[in-house]
Amino acid sequence: MPLSFYRYIISVGWDRRINLFSDDNEDFHHVQHPYAYWKDDLVNGHKEDILSIAASPPNLLATSSYDGEIIIWNQISGHIFCHILSPFVARDDSENLSSRDLDGGNTINKILFLKARAMKKDAATLVASGPQGLVHFWNIYTGGTLYASFSPSRLGGVTTMASVAKDTRLITADSGGFISIWNVEDYCLKKKTAEPPERLFFWRAHVQSITSIEPVEYLNCEILLTTSLDCTVRLWTMEGHFIGTLGQPKMWDITNPVSYQHPMAPYDVLVDPQTLPNMPKDGADEQQTPDDAKNTDKSNEMDSQPVPHFSSLLGKESLVIDEHAIAAEIKKKPWKEGCGKRLRHERLKKVPKDVGGPNAYQTLTCFELDDTPVLPSPPSSSSIDDPFDIRI
């Protein structure tokens, strides 16, 4: 993490220490060692790997670790401002954590300061993604008071977060590939609350865990860039409209919404079982037998899981539709007149203006090489006409 105001670079990680490096433009070295460790860091610092770091001007620094501990530092003096422990671990047992406490449930993957609230002593200024997959709002000026905690998604824990619009909106991304945008303008501003904030937008961006989100402002356009373990990088609007995937054949222009992929969504997201809606099971209308009543809890649990096929719609026969069948039906084009919102959108959609120039996404064409023909032997000298009829 660079701290340009103080010309320092801070790195944290597996060594469980805060490493400060000089960022002086006039002093370059091939090998640079960190400054001496803070005394409080050596004596009362983290006992587990540090996973996240955040800074709040003018002098506060926060670090979170694998065991669910957050430490607020004074980055000028190096002294600890306060300790924040996981609410799921008793303070008396913080020195002797069991193996159950270190199984990853107390992990805090991301922390961030709401810098717009930096001078408000009675507000929650620190947001943490964890422990137990919950989002926590902390007031650091009262020794670490928990103002609120809520679960943003039932499909996975929060992996990363970001704030936009002057810290009035919070963006969370989870291990299931889902993104949520929350209205936190007045959330935990003066007191504790048991209710989650208002969720403004919710959509699925990837089929695997999201590793990073980066809000980007470009020419008055608010864009969200996401990366995932599925090896894709995608761009979205703040309303969840799909702009495109980096590397796709069709090019887009951020300043031209006509070139966006919206209202379409990524194909892998559309066909993933977790994205499909829940469907009724076979025999749902039949009378329940006493034996079935014994398995009520189990059936309810199964009902909450998404069903990847539509066999319940046919009763006895099962219908399996794959991408090849869908592509074949689309090629038939049975419709002749516009029908449906999607088709109307395609017919009325403006064609992006061709500005000329080479296409950045061109494929290479391979050609078979012909064998080099054998060169003929040189003609015999006896067959050459000699005008002087010289015989040797």
N, C-alpha and C positions, 0 to 999 in steps of 0.2 A: 504494500500500500504506500503510494507516494504522498508525502506531506510537503507540498511545494512552498507553503508559507514559511515553514521552518527549515526548508531545504534538507529534509531527511527522507529516507526510505525505510519503512518498517516491514520486516518479514517475520512470520510466525509459522509454526508447524509442529513436526514430530519432536523437536528438541524441547518443547514446552517452555520456551523462553522468548522474550521480546528482543529481537535483533534490530538495532538502529545502525544505519549506514549513512554516510555523508553523501549529499547530492550536490556537491560544489562543482560548478561548471569549469572552474579554473584549476581543479586538482583531479587529474585522471590517473588511475592506477590499473594495471592489468589484474592485480589481485588486491582486493580490499576486504579487510576484516571488520566486523562490527565493533561498535564502542563497547566499553565495559558494561556488564549487565547492571540493571537497577538492583539495589539492595533488597527492596521489597519483593522483587521478582525472584530472587534467589531464596529468600526465606519463606515468603507467604504466597508465592505464585501458583500457577496451575500445576496440578498433579497428573493430568492427562493431556493428550495431544490437543493443541489449539486448532480449532477448525475455522474460525471466522474472526474478523477484526473490523471495527468501525470507529470513525473519528467524528467529534463534534467540536467545532470551534467555540471558544478559542483554545481550550486546553484539555479537553476530555478525550479519553481513548477507552474503548471497550473491547474485550476479548472474550470469546466463549470456547468451551472445551468439550471433549467427548463425554465427560461425566456429568454434564448439565450445569457446570459452574460458569458464572459470568463475573468478570472482575472489571471494575471501572477504575481507570488510572488517571493520575495527573501527569500528562506527558511532558510537562516542564520540569517538575521535581522528581518524577519517577515514583511517587508515593501512591499507595492504593487509596482510592476515594471511598469505595465500598465493595463488599462481596455480595453477590446474588446467587443463592443456591437453588437447585431444583426444588420445586414445591413437592415433589414426590419422594424426596430424601430428607429425613429428619436432620436438623442442624447438629444434633448431638452425635450423629453417626457419620458426619461428613468426612471425618478423618479415617474411618474404617469402612469403606464402601465394599459391599459384597459383590460377588461375581454377577449376581442378578442385576445389580445397579449399573454394571458396566457391559451389558449385553447390547447396547446401542439404543435402548429406549429413552435414555436421558440425553441423547445427542442433540446439540444445538448447532445446526448446519449453517445458519445465517443470522446475523444481527445487524440492525441498522438504527441510526438515530433519526428522529423526526426533527430536523434542524430548525424548522419554523417554530418549534416549541422550546428552543434551547434555554430561553430566559424565563420560562414559566415553571415555577417551582412546584406548583400543585398539579401539574399535568403529567401524564405518562409520556415520556420522551424516548424510551427505548423499546424496540419491537424485536422479539426473538422467535425464531421458528423452531420450537421445541421447548421442553422435552415432551415425550409421548405423542409426537406428531401434532401438537397444538401450537397455536400462535398466542404468545404472551405479550401483554403490554405492561411495562414496568415504570414506576416512578423511582428514579435513582437518587433524588434529593432527600428522600426519607429513609435512606438506608436500604432501599430495594423493596418497595411495596408493590405487590401484584394487583394491578387495577382490573385486568380482564384476561380471560383465556377462552378460546373457541376453536373448534375443529373446522377448518376450511373445506375439507373433502373427506369422504368416507372411503375413497379408493386408494389413498396413499398419504404418506406424510409430506410436509412441505419441504422442498429441497432448496429453494432460493426465493428471495423477495426483492422488491424495489418499490420506491415511492416516487410519485410524479405529481404534477400540478401543485407545486409548492407544498408538498407533504400532505395534501388533502385527500389523496387516493393512494391506496396500498395495493400492489400487485403481488400475488402469491402463485407459485408454481409447485406442483407436487410430483411424486414418483409415478403417478398414473398418466402423466402427460396433460393434465388439466390446468387451466389458468383461470384465476378469479381476480376481479378488480373490485375493491371495497371502498366505500365512502367513509373516510376516517377524519373528516374535517372537524367534527365536534365530538369524536369518539374518545372517551377517557380524558377529556380535556380538564375536568375539575374533580371528578369523583369516580369511584369504582362502579362497575356495571356487570351484570350477569348475562346480558344479551350480546350477541355478535353484531358487528356493524352491518350496515346495509350493503348487500352485494349488488353491484351495478351490472356487471357482465360476467358470464361464465361460458367457457367453451373448451374443447379439446384441441390441442395443437400438435401433439405427437402421440405415438403409440407406446413410447417408453419414457423413462424418467427424464425430466427436463433438468439440464445441468446448469443453464445460465439464461438470464433474461436481461435485456439491455434496452431501456427506453431511449429513443433517438428523436431529436427535434431537427427537422430539415425543411427550411423554407415554409415555416408555419404549419408543417405537417407533423403530427405526433405518431410515431411508428414504434412498434415493439418488435425487437429482434430476439428470437428464441433459438437455443441449441439443445440437442437431446442426445441420449445414448443410442438412438436409432440412426445416428450419423447424418442428420439433416439439420440445415439452418434455414429458418423460415422468417418471413416478415408478416406482421399483422397490424391492423389499425387498433386503436384503443377500444373500439367497440367489438373486436373479435372478428372483423372481416379479413379474409385470407387474401394477402397480396401475392405471395409466390414463394417458391422454394429456390434457394440459390443453386444454380446449375440446371434449371429446367430449360427446355428448348424455347418456350415462349417468353419473350422479354417483356418487362413491365417498366413503367415510369412512375416513381413515387408521387410526382406532382400531378399525375393524370389518373384519376380513379377508374376511368374506362378500361385501362389496361390491367386492372386487378383481376385476380381469379375469382373473387366474390361474385355471385353467391355460391360458387362451388367450394368444396373443402378438399383437403388432401385425400387421395384415394385410400391410402393405408389407414387413415383415421376412419373413413366411412365404413370400411368392411371389417374393422376390428370388432370382436364380440362385445367388448366393454362399451362400445359406442352405440350398439344396437339397442333398441328399447326392449323392455321386458314384455314377453308374450304370455298369454294364458296357457296353462298346461292342459294335456289331454284329460278329458273326463271331469273338467272343472265344474260342470253343471250337474253331474251325477250325485246321488245321495251318498253321503259319507258313511262308511261302515264303522263298527266299533274298533276294528283293527286299525283303520286309518286314523281314528281319533287319537290313538296312542302315539302316532308319529306326527302330531300337529306341529310341534316345535320344529321338527326336522324339515317338514314340507314348507313351513313359512320361511325357513332359512334358505331353502332352494329357490323359492319364489323370488327372493330378493336378488338372486343372481341372474345376469342376462342370459337369454336363450339364443344360441347362434343359428337356429333354423326355424322353419315355420310349419313343422309337422302338425302342430295343434290346430291349424286352420283347415286341414284336410281330414282330420279324424283318424282314419286308418292308414292312409298312405302318407309317406313322408316326401317332402319336396326339397331338394337340394339345388340351390342355384349358385353357380360359381361365376367367376369373371368372364369366362369364355361364353357362357350362355347369355350373360348380359350384353356382351359385345355383339353377339350374333343378332339379338333382338334389336339393338340400336341400329345395326346396318340395314335391317328390313325397312325402317322408316314407315310404319303403318299409318302414321298420321299425314293428313294433307292440309289441314288448316291448323292455325295456331291454337293451342289449348294449354292451360296451366301457366302458373307464374313463371316457371323456369323457361319455357319455350317462348313466352312473350318477351322475357328479358333478352333472350338471345336474338330475337327478331328485331327488337328495338335498340339493341346494343350498338353503340357507335364503334366503328372500326378505328383502331389507333392509327394516327397519321404516320405514314412512312417518310422518315426524314432522310432516307438514303444511307449510303455507307455500307461497309461490309457487315455481315452477320457475325456476331461474336460466338455463336453456337453453330459451327459448321463441323461436319463429320469428315473424317479422312476416308478416302476411297482407295482400296487396295486392288492392284492389277497383277495378273500373272505375268511373269517374265518369260519371254521366249528364249529357247536355247540359242546360243550364238552359233551360226552356221560355220561349218568347216571351210577354211580358206582353200581355194584350189591351188594346185601345185604350179609353180612358174613355168612358162612355156620353154620348150627346148630351144637352144641357140641355133640349132640346125634349121629350124623352121623360119628364122628371121631372114628376110631378103637383104643381101649385102650389095649395095650399089657398086661397090668397088671390086667385088668378087675376089676378096682376099682369102686365101687358104693358108692356114697355119698347120 
